[in-house]
Amino acid sequence: MESYQAVGPPDGESPDNDRLQVANEEPKRLSREQMFIMVSTASLNFSSMVCYSILGPFFPREAEKKGVSSTIVGFIFGCFALFNFLTSLIMGKYLVQIGAKFMFIAGMFVSGCVTILFGFLDKAPDGPIFIGLCFLVRAMDAIGFAAAATASFSILINAFPQNVATVMGILEIFTGLGLVLGPPIGGFLYQSFGYEIPFIALGSVMLLMMPLNMFILPNYNSIPKKDSFLKLIVLPKVAILCLNIFGLSSSIAFLDPTMSLFVLEKFKLPAGYVGLVFLALALPYSLSSPLLGFLSDKKPRLRKWLLIIGAFLTTLCYIFLGPAPILHIESQLWLFILMLVLNGFALAMTAIPIYPEAINCAYENGFEEGLSLLGLVSGLFGALWALGSFVGPTLGGFLNEKLGFEWSAAIQGGFTLLSVPSWNSSWFRAREDSFIEWNLMGCFFLIASLNLTSFANLRA
């Protein structure tokens, strides 16, 4: 089955305008096949994020017991992203040849198996053997996740051509639930039963979801196209969106090896409560994603503002997360949680509009419709997300060890602004009202920063 984008190439550039009209007349009620696709994607989002996020509350401390430094812990977290980066490009390129359904199911199988294996690593000898096995198992998990995620996004976008952002926003609820439930579940199981049980239990759940997805997920057949990653990434808007994804993922992944240690040492919270702190980031992200997705589809002109404001707000949150020593504000639990809540909302503002913007840009520049292009987009963005997820924990672990959490968080916040110099030239014309808009937005964030600094100093 092949679906078509609601926003295609400009008139005169494609012979498929009749098919695009059919897509525009697609009924609003979900078909049986679309419902099954949403269930499959939701199950993957939830289970994979639970398995991914359980490491945060207790693995850094367990690794320290094995003689692993904070920098190496960061590399272990980042190893997942590095192999995810390499595999996503390959899976995106050959999605049609391999088959979307097979790639989806095989990826879930590999991820479930290696999650269980990770639970037995505490039996390994301390030092290099433990470190080497951690790298090996994380790399295999990354390969499985890249396959499943690339296929999942391609199938989802293909099935919902008119409401990409809305559907992705709804399904991000399950991503958020996975991130929300993973740390507290992992922390509780770790405290109650030890190191092995969290991984064995959650890996088994992922494997049990395989038969359901094999039954309900439809098969897809498509003809491979000649488009390439290089042709896609040289488009200016796509390149800017890639920078957005890189900054977004690096800022999230930075917290994996650093936040739990900071909370344990600074606020003296037990491991079970550390998992609850992660809720402050994931819960607002999952709750705001559907609304922002609906807004992005209904008002496409707002997407650029969602991206810009989200990036600035994310940077502000990371500066106050420590807070940065230059602000001379004492670290307080209420301020830390408030910044995580605002950051979760800001990350949703940045993440949701990216896919529909990239797909529309590709069609406007002559790319052919079909699953092949969607595989390229999913693979490219999956790779950039993985690259940021590698840089975030590796650089974050190093900076945390050398400078402390307060400075490293402030530095990490700057990554979300990487694409700001390009926004003005790509999305805005050189006109007076754009200049006024930028200055007003700058004044708003300056005033917000000063007020927050004053309030925090008063509370201290």
Residue pairs with C-beta under 8 A, 6 or more apart in sequence:
1 33
1 218
1 220
1 221
2 158
2 222
2 369
2 370
2 371
3 23
3 158
3 159
3 160
3 161
4 16
4 19
4 20
4 22
4 23
4 161
4 369
5 20
5 23
5 161
5 359
5 360
5 363
5 369
6 20
6 23
6 24
6 26
6 161
6 162
7 359
7 360
7 363
8 14
8 16
8 17
8 20
8 363
8 369
9 363
9 364
9 366
9 367
10 364
11 17
13 366
14 20
16 369
19 369
23 161
23 162
24 162
26 161
26 162
30 38
33 159
33 218
34 159
34 160
36 216
36 217
36 218
37 155
37 156
37 159
37 217
37 218
38 156
38 167
38 170
38 171
39 212
39 216
40 104
40 152
40 155
40 212
40 213
40 216
40 217
41 152
41 155
41 156
41 171
42 171
42 174
43 174
43 209
43 212
43 213
44 104
44 108
44 148
44 149
44 152
44 209
44 213
45 152
45 171
45 172
45 174
45 175
45 178
46 174
46 175
46 177
46 178
47 108
47 112
47 178
47 202
47 205
47 206
47 209
48 111
48 145
48 148
48 149
48 178
48 206
49 174
49 175
49 176
49 177
49 178
49 179
49 182
50 178
50 181
50 182
50 185
50 202
50 205
51 111
51 112
51 115
51 141
51 182
51 199
51 202
51 203
51 206
52 80
52 145
52 178
52 179
52 182
53 178
53 179
53 182
53 183
53 186
53 278
53 282
54 182
54 183
54 185
54 186
54 198
54 199
54 202
55 77
55 186
55 256
56 182
56 183
56 186
56 255
56 256
56 259
56 260
56 274
56 275
56 278
57 183
57 184
57 186
57 187
57 190
57 260
57 271
57 272
57 274
57 275
57 278
58 186
58 187
58 190
58 195
58 260
58 271
59 73
60 70
60 73
60 257
60 260
60 261
61 260
61 261
61 264
61 271
62 122
62 195
63 72
63 73
63 76
63 134
64 70
64 73
66 126
66 127
66 130
66 131
67 126
67 127
68 76
68 130
68 131
69 401
70 257
70 258
70 261
70 397
70 400
70 401
71 394
71 397
71 398
71 401
72 131
72 397
73 257
73 397
74 257
74 258
74 393
74 394
74 395
74 396
74 397
74 398
74 400
75 135
75 393
75 394
75 397
76 131
76 134
76 135
76 138
76 257
77 138
77 253
77 256
77 257
77 393
77 394
77 397
78 253
78 389
78 390
78 391
78 392
78 393
78 394
78 397
79 134
79 135
79 138
79 139
79 142
79 390
80 138
80 139
80 141
80 142
80 145
80 389
80 390
81 142
81 249
81 253
81 386
81 387
81 388
81 389
81 390
81 391
81 392
81 393
82 139
82 142
82 386
82 387
82 390
83 138
83 139
83 142
83 143
83 146
83 386
84 142
84 143
84 145
84 146
84 382
84 383
84 385
84 386
84 389
85 383
85 384
85 386
85 387
85 390
86 383
87 142
87 143
87 146
87 147
88 146
88 149
88 150
88 378
88 379
88 380
88 382
88 383
88 385
88 386
89 229
89 379
89 380
89 383
90 379
91 98
91 103
91 146
91 147
91 150
91 151
91 375
91 379
91 382
92 150
92 154
92 229
92 375
92 376
92 377
92 378
92 379
92 380
92 382
92 383
93 229
93 375
93 376
93 379
94 375
95 103
95 150
95 151
95 154
95 371
95 372
95 374
95 375
95 378
95 379
96 222
96 223
96 224
96 371
96 372
96 375
97 224
99 219
99 220
100 151
100 154
100 155
100 220
100 371
100 375
101 151
101 155
101 217
101 218
101 219
101 220
103 147
103 148
103 150
103 151
104 147
104 148
104 151
104 152
104 155
104 213
104 217
105 210
105 213
105 214
105 217
106 144
106 147
106 148
107 143
107 144
107 145
107 146
107 147
107 148
107 149
107 151
108 144
108 148
108 206
108 207
108 209
108 210
108 213
109 144
109 207
109 210
110 140
110 141
110 143
110 144
110 147
111 141
111 144
111 145
111 148
111 203
111 206
112 144
112 203
112 204
112 205
112 206
112 207
112 210
113 144
113 203
113 207
114 137
114 140
114 141
114 144
114 203
115 141
115 199
115 202
115 203
115 206
116 199
116 200
116 203
116 204
117 137
117 199
117 203
118 134
118 137
118 138
118 141
118 199
118 203
119 195
119 196
119 197
119 198
119 199
119 200
119 203
120 196
121 130
121 133
121 134
121 137
122 195
122 196
124 130
124 133
142 386
146 382
146 386
149 378
149 382
150 375
150 378
150 379
150 382
151 378
153 355
153 374
153 377
153 378
153 381
153 382
154 371
154 374
154 375
154 377
154 378
155 217
155 220
156 167
156 168
156 171
157 164
157 355
157 359
157 374
157 377
157 378
158 220
158 371
158 374
160 166
160 167
162 297
163 297
164 297
164 355
164 356
164 359
165 292
165 293
165 294
165 296
165 297
165 352
165 353
165 355
165 356
166 290
166 293
166 294
166 296
166 297
167 293
168 289
168 293
168 352
168 355
169 289
169 290
169 291
169 292
169 293
169 294
169 296
169 348
169 352
170 289
170 290
170 293
172 285
172 286
172 289
172 290
172 293
172 348
172 351
172 352
173 286
173 287
173 289
173 290
174 286
175 286
175 289
176 282
176 283
176 285
176 286
176 287
176 289
177 282
177 286
179 278
179 281
179 282
179 285
179 286
180 278
180 279
180 282
180 283
180 286
182 202
182 278
183 274
183 275
183 276
183 277
183 278
183 279
184 272
184 275
184 276
184 278
184 279
185 198
185 202
185 275
186 198
186 202
186 275
187 271
187 272
187 273
187 274
187 275
188 272
188 275
189 197
189 198
189 201
190 197
190 198
190 271
191 270
191 271
191 272
220 371
222 370
222 371
222 372
223 370
223 372
224 372
225 368
225 370
225 372
225 373
227 367
227 368
227 372
227 373
227 376
228 376
229 376
229 379
229 380
231 367
232 238
232 362
232 367
232 376
232 377
232 380
233 239
233 242
233 380
235 361
235 362
235 365
236 422
236 426
237 357
237 358
237 361
237 426
237 427
238 358
238 361
238 362
238 380
239 422
240 419
240 422
240 423
240 426
241 354
241 357
241 358
241 361
241 381
241 419
242 380
242 381
242 384
243 418
243 419
243 422
244 307
244 311
244 350
244 354
244 419
245 354
245 381
245 384
245 385
245 388
246 384
246 385
246 387
246 388
246 391
246 415
246 418
247 311
247 314
247 388
247 415
247 416
247 417
247 418
247 419
248 314
248 347
248 350
248 351
248 385
248 388
248 416
249 384
249 385
249 386
249 387
249 388
249 389
249 392
250 388
250 389
250 391
250 392
250 395
250 412
250 415
251 314
251 318
251 347
251 388
251 392
251 412
251 413
251 415
251 416
252 347
252 389
252 392
253 388
253 389
253 390
253 391
253 392
253 393
253 396
254 392
254 393
254 395
254 396
254 408
254 409
254 412
255 281
255 396
256 392
256 393
257 393
257 396
257 397
257 400
258 393
258 396
258 397
258 400
258 405
258 408
258 409
259 277
259 278
259 405
260 274
261 400
261 405
262 400
262 405
263 269
263 274
263 277
263 336
264 271
264 274
266 331
266 405
267 333
267 336
269 277
277 336
277 337
277 340
280 337
280 340
280 341
280 344
281 340
281 341
281 343
281 344
281 347
282 344
283 341
283 344
284 341
284 342
284 344
284 345
284 348
285 344
285 345
285 347
285 348
288 344
288 345
288 348
288 349
289 348
289 351
289 352
292 306
292 348
292 349
292 352
292 353
293 352
295 302
295 306
296 302
296 303
296 306
296 352
296 353
296 356
297 356
300 356
300 360
303 353
303 356
303 357
304 353
304 423
304 427
306 349
306 350
306 352
306 353
307 349
307 350
307 353
307 354
307 423
308 420
308 423
308 441
309 346
309 349
309 441
310 346
310 347
310 348
310 349
310 350
310 351
311 346
311 350
311 416
311 417
311 419
311 420
312 417
312 441
312 445
313 342
313 343
313 345
313 346
313 349
313 445
314 343
314 346
314 347
314 350
314 413
314 416
315 413
315 414
315 416
315 417
316 342
316 413
316 445
316 448
316 449
316 452
317 339
317 340
317 342
317 343
317 346
317 413
318 339
318 343
318 409
318 410
318 412
318 413
318 416
319 327
319 409
319 410
319 413
319 449
320 327
320 329
320 335
320 339
320 452
320 453
320 456
321 336
321 339
321 340
321 343
321 409
321 410
321 413
322 331
322 404
322 405
322 406
322 407
322 409
322 410
323 329
323 331
323 335
323 406
323 410
323 456
324 406
324 407
324 409
324 410
325 406
325 407
326 410
327 453
327 456
328 457
329 335
329 453
329 456
329 457
329 460
330 460
331 406
332 456
332 459
332 460
334 459
335 456
335 459
350 416
354 381
355 377
355 381
358 377
358 381
359 373
359 374
359 377
362 373
362 377
363 369
367 373
388 415
391 415
392 412
392 415
395 412
396 408
396 412
399 407
399 408
399 411
399 412
400 408
403 411
424 434
424 438
428 434
428 438
